[in-house]
Amino acid sequence: MLAMCPLKLFGPPAALLARLWLAPDVVQKVIKHNYDKGNYEGMRQSSQINWKELLLQLHNDIDTMWLTFKHELQHRTLQFIPTMRNTWKEEGYKRAH
């Protein structure tokens, strides 16, 4: 009689959990913004665009409108809010995803 793999008894979710459990630690660099030192006046001035004109071009597709607004906000955040260094004392801070 052939030995059956125990993961096959439980199906794909168990196999996925086993892969995650057996996978090596993945190091993910987390970008943190220093909101206290942000250039909010510059961000405000760069946001002086015609939002109505920009969003109405998207033909009332609310998901695309949201993604457009979110992209504009993220772009300005990267441009006007500085990032911080990792302040963890431990070398190689790891965060599994």
TIKOL-898919 format. One line per 8 residues: their letters; for each residue x, y, z of N, C-alpha, C, O. Coordinates in steps of 0.02 Angstrom, whole numbers, plus 50000, padded with zeros to 5 digits. Layout:
<atoms>
a = X Y Z X Y Z X Y Z X Y Z ~ ...
</atoms>
This chain:
<atoms>
mlamcplk = 50042 49941 50000 50000 50000 50000 50044 50062 50000 50093 50066 50038 ~ 50028 50110 49958 50067 50172 49954 50049 50219 50011 49992 50226 50031 ~ 50101 50251 50036 50089 50301 50089 50060 50364 50058 50085 50389 50007 ~ 50008 50389 50087 49975 50449 50061 50003 50510 50096 50013 50511 50157 ~ 50015 50561 50058 50039 50623 50086 49985 50653 50131 49928 50660 50108 ~ 49999 50669 50194 49947 50695 50239 49916 50760 50214 49858 50775 50230 ~ 49953 50799 50174 49925 50861 50149 49869 50850 50100 49824 50891 50094 ~ 49870 50793 50065 49817 50779 50017 49752 50763 50053 49698 50771 50023
lfgppaal = 49755 50742 50115 49694 50729 50153 49656 50793 50168 49595 50792 50173 ~ 49692 50847 50175 49660 50910 50196 49650 50959 50139 49616 51009 50149 ~ 49676 50946 50081 49664 50989 50023 49711 51049 50020 49757 51055 50060 ~ 49697 51093 49972 49741 51149 49958 49755 51196 50017 49812 51218 50024 ~ 49706 51213 50060 49723 51259 50115 49779 51232 50160 49823 51269 50181 ~ 49776 51167 50174 49829 51137 50217 49896 51140 50181 49947 51152 50213 ~ 49896 51128 50115 49958 51131 50077 49986 51202 50078 50047 51211 50084 ~ 49943 51252 50073 49965 51321 50075 49995 51338 50142 50047 51369 50147
larlwlap = 49962 51316 50195 49988 51328 50263 50056 51294 50272 50101 51322 50303 ~ 50062 51234 50246 50125 51198 50252 50180 51235 50215 50237 51240 50239 ~ 50165 51262 50155 50215 51300 50117 50236 51362 50155 50295 51379 50156 ~ 50188 51396 50186 50205 51456 50224 50245 51439 50285 50292 51475 50303 ~ 50228 51383 50318 50264 51363 50378 50334 51341 50362 50381 51354 50400 ~ 50343 51307 50306 50408 51281 50287 50451 51332 50251 50512 51322 50244 ~ 50420 51387 50228 50458 51437 50190 50506 51474 50237 50492 51483 50296 ~ 50563 51493 50210 50610 51532 50251 50581 51601 50266 50537 51625 50231
dvvqkvik = 50606 51630 50319 50583 51697 50338 50595 51746 50282 50648 51746 50250 ~ 50546 51787 50269 50551 51837 50216 50560 51904 50249 50521 51924 50293 ~ 50611 51940 50230 50624 52006 50258 50590 52057 50213 50601 52060 50153 ~ 50548 52097 50244 50512 52148 50208 50528 52216 50240 50518 52226 50299 ~ 50553 52261 50199 50570 52327 50224 50505 52368 50226 50470 52375 50176 ~ 50491 52394 50284 50431 52433 50295 50449 52507 50291 50493 52530 50328 ~ 50417 52543 50246 50430 52615 50239 50383 52652 50286 50322 52645 50283 ~ 50413 52692 50330 50374 52732 50377 50388 52805 50362 50444 52825 50349
hnydkgny = 50335 52844 50364 50342 52915 50351 50347 52954 50416 50316 52935 50466 ~ 50385 53007 50415 50392 53052 50472 50343 53110 50461 50362 53163 50435 ~ 50281 53100 50481 50228 53149 50467 50240 53215 50504 50214 53266 50483 ~ 50278 53214 50558 50292 53276 50595 50334 53324 50554 50331 53385 50565 ~ 50374 53299 50507 50418 53342 50468 50395 53351 50396 50434 53371 50352 ~ 50331 53338 50383 50304 53344 50316 50298 53416 50293 50286 53461 50333 ~ 50306 53427 50228 50297 53493 50197 50224 53497 50173 50209 53487 50114 ~ 50179 53512 50220 50108 53512 50205 50088 53571 50161 50040 53566 50123
egmrqssq = 50122 53626 50167 50107 53684 50124 50124 53667 50051 50085 53683 50006 ~ 50181 53636 50040 50199 53614 49972 50151 53562 49946 50134 53563 49887 ~ 50130 53517 49989 50082 53465 49970 50015 53498 49951 49983 53478 49902 ~ 49994 53546 49990 49931 53581 49977 49935 53618 49910 49887 53616 49870 ~ 49991 53652 49897 49998 53689 49834 50000 53642 49774 49972 53658 49722 ~ 50033 53585 49781 50037 53539 49725 49970 53504 49712 49959 53476 49658 ~ 49925 53507 49761 49859 53476 49753 49808 53524 49723 49749 53507 49718 ~ 49830 53583 49704 49785 53632 49674 49773 53615 49601 49792 53652 49556
inwkelll = 49741 53558 49590 49724 53538 49522 49648 53535 49516 49614 53535 49567 ~ 49623 53533 49456 49551 53531 49446 49527 53459 49454 49525 53420 49406 ~ 49510 53441 49516 49490 53373 49532 49427 53353 49493 49422 53296 49469 ~ 49381 53399 49486 49319 53384 49451 49333 53364 49379 49307 53314 49354 ~ 49375 53403 49346 49393 53387 49277 49431 53321 49272 49418 53281 49227 ~ 49477 53310 49317 49516 53248 49317 49472 53187 49327 49479 53137 49292 ~ 49427 53190 49376 49386 53132 49393 49328 53121 49345 49308 53063 49334 ~ 49301 53174 49316 49244 53165 49270 49266 53132 49205 49224 53105 49169
qlhndidt = 49329 53135 49189 49355 53100 49129 49349 53025 49136 49354 52988 49087 ~ 49338 53001 49197 49336 52929 49210 49265 52901 49204 49254 52843 49221 ~ 49218 52940 49179 49151 52918 49162 49114 52886 49220 49083 52833 49212 ~ 49118 52917 49278 49081 52895 49338 49097 52824 49360 49056 52792 49392 ~ 49156 52799 49344 49178 52734 49369 49210 52746 49437 49268 52767 49441 ~ 49173 52733 49490 49195 52751 49557 49259 52717 49578 49300 52747 49613 ~ 49269 52655 49556 49331 52620 49574 49392 52653 49542 49444 52661 49575 ~ 49386 52671 49480 49441 52705 49445 49452 52775 49474 49509 52797 49479
mwltfkhe = 49398 52808 49492 49404 52874 49524 49444 52868 49590 49489 52908 49603 ~ 49425 52819 49631 49459 52809 49694 49533 52794 49683 49576 52822 49717 ~ 49548 52749 49636 49618 52731 49623 49658 52791 49598 49717 52799 49615 ~ 49626 52834 49558 49660 52894 49533 49675 52942 49591 49731 52967 49596 ~ 49625 52953 49634 49635 52996 49692 49689 52968 49738 49733 53004 49762 ~ 49685 52903 49751 49733 52869 49795 49804 52876 49767 49851 52889 49804 ~ 49811 52865 49701 49877 52871 49669 49904 52942 49677 49963 52952 49693 ~ 49862 52992 49666 49883 53062 49673 49905 53076 49745 49956 53110 49756
lqhrtlqf = 49868 53051 49793 49885 53062 49863 49950 53027 49882 49993 53055 49916 ~ 49958 52965 49859 50020 52928 49874 50081 52961 49841 50134 52965 49872 ~ 50072 52986 49780 50127 53020 49746 50148 53082 49785 50208 53094 49794 ~ 50100 53120 49808 50116 53180 49847 50145 53163 49915 50188 53199 49941 ~ 50122 53109 49945 50150 53088 50009 50224 53071 50002 50265 53091 50043 ~ 50241 53033 49950 50311 53017 49938 50353 53079 49923 50412 53082 49939 ~ 50322 53128 49891 50358 53188 49871 50368 53237 49929 50420 53269 49933 ~ 50320 53242 49974 50322 53295 50025 50329 53271 50097 50339 53312 50142
iptmrntw = 50324 53206 50110 50332 53180 50178 50394 53136 50180 50398 53086 50145 ~ 50444 53155 50221 50505 53116 50223 50494 53048 50256 50447 53039 50295 ~ 50537 53001 50240 50533 52935 50271 50582 52931 50328 50630 52969 50332 ~ 50569 52883 50373 50613 52874 50431 50653 52810 50422 50633 52765 50385 ~ 50709 52807 50455 50748 52746 50456 50716 52698 50505 50678 52717 50549 ~ 50733 52634 50496 50709 52583 50542 50743 52595 50610 50805 52596 50613 ~ 50704 52603 50662 50733 52618 50728 50740 52557 50772 50756 52563 50831 ~ 50727 52498 50744 50733 52437 50784 50806 52423 50800 50849 52430 50757
keegykra = 50819 52404 50861 50887 52389 50883 50911 52322 50855 50971 52314 50841 ~ 50865 52275 50847 50885 52209 50823 50905 52212 50750 50872 52245 50710 ~ 50958 52179 50734 50980 52176 50664 50934 52130 50625 50917 52076 50648 ~ 50916 52152 50567 50875 52110 50523 50804 52100 50548 50778 52044 50548 ~ 50772 52154 50570 50702 52150 50590 50662 52116 50534 50667 52137 50477 ~ 50624 52065 50551 50589 52026 50500 50514 52031 50511 50489 52031 50567 ~ 50480 52037 50455 50407 52037 50457 50383 51990 50403 50394 52002 50343 ~ 50351 51937 50422 50326 51888 50373 50262 51914 50344 50221 51945 50379
h = 50252 51903 50278 50189 51925 50248 50148 51867 50228 50093 51876 50202
</atoms>
